[in-house]
């Protein structure tokens, strides 16, 4: 692309470094900003800058937070003995929106992925093992996505905490509510038959 | 969406005001920035701010430019008597990349669109009529997209400059090079038969 303006070229290059945004999309976004009042651009820039420079991670669960301890970890009504292991804040938000979980979280910050160069030392695994070894946790729920990386991470953590003898569980895999059986993949359907639950339990929600 | 951080919520809200970017995409982009070094975010913010605050539009063609007159209008090798009317900088970049046009441009800044509340007074139409009335232009090439809005804009400008008796033309519509006839829409195919060209001319490129 041959730009008539260095300022424009620079802005397009920076925006197109974001994941999933190519040069054409970046140009469209930047031209949109040029058509809007100047305040829009300064609000956007300031919001990004203050987030990047001021945001903290909760000391206890490592979730993104504005305070040293996040609202969930601070909440005295939550049960600190049940901890749900998740990848990042999006999973916390997803589980919180169900209003079905009253324990705390532990945010790993990613999954073990040799291809992307992410090893256990890049994730918040040591601090989790530390919490378990101190006897603070009675049940650990693994809620990572069931991919190769997620399963590897689950297994790695399980091996580290096995000796402490706490309860470990993993969220149920099965056919989504409202889905047709005929379109389900065989692995999911197979697991949902193996891990069938008493019919009375299905009436609870 | 229920965020654990006001800073994060604010950043996601600002990013999701960009066209075609929803809350989920905005969250993905913002979390990506949080994983990158702080410099990435400051480069991005600064690039957007300096573009918005310092960019100019060329006095002559109204294209985005860092200088009072853009590089194309300043170039003495270009023919100022042939002017191509386009919607925005993307069209200028597209035509420039063909290296087939040696005239100047006139950037309207949009198309007449009553639905979006864009009338002739919001576009650079008066300055174009002014240039034509001064006898600066011998041929005007309409290169707006052939949509309802584009055709309306072309016709509006044509009616304004008709009395000055300059040559007006519009870019050729037809089957794209490399395309199969059977997949072409009938309007395009019909126009390409009506506006057929001498076979020798097709050998030029």
Interface residues (C-beta under 8 A of the other chain):
Chain A: X1 X2 X3 X4 X5 X6 X7 X8 X10 X11 X13 X14 X15 X17 X18 X19 X20 X21 X25 X27 X28 X29 X30 X31 X32 X33 X34 X38 X40 X41 X42 X43 X44 X45 X46 X47 X48 X49 X50 X51 X52 X53 X54 X55 X63 X64 X65 X66 X70 X71 X72 X88 X89 X90 X92 X93 X96 X97
Chain B: X1 X2 X3 X4 X5 X6 X7 X8 X10 X11 X13 X14 X15 X17 X18 X19 X20 X21 X25 X27 X28 X29 X30 X31 X32 X33 X34 X38 X40 X41 X42 X43 X44 X45 X46 X47 X48 X49 X50 X51 X52 X53 X54 X55 X58 X63 X64 X65 X66 X70 X71 X72 X88 X89 X90 X92 X93 X96 X97
